[in-house]
Amino acid sequence: MIQIDQNTIILIVSVAVLAFLALRWVKARMLRNRARSWPTAAGKVEASSLQLEQRGNNQSAHVATITYAYEVAGTVHQGVWKRSTMFHGKAQGWIDQHPPGANLTVRYDPNNPGASVTLDTDQSRAPARE
């Protein structure tokens, strides 16, 4: 019978977690790259929130979430834009830059207009708040 010591188990679990996180990061990066060619729509921030989420033993992250709405071909869609950071002030500052009612430039999938991405590089082009 094969015996696996505790250090080997920890190593296997650590590698699996790192592989999962790397895959998640790559998929998000690929989506953002693909979205650069998607059409844009004018969006508006509807709400924002800031939560402290536990991420394992003695680890946490401040997660800032912005909910926005945009219209494509007469249909209103909603999307969510999130930021995660270790610092409360940084997360709060990001939310403060995008208050409810603020305009956003939203990129949407032309084959599925309900799927959207909000890119930092597009936001300088968003019209000023009314």
Helices and strands as residue ranges (DSSP letters): H 6-35, E 40-54, E 60-72, E 75-85, H 88-96, E 103-109, E 112-117, H 120-123
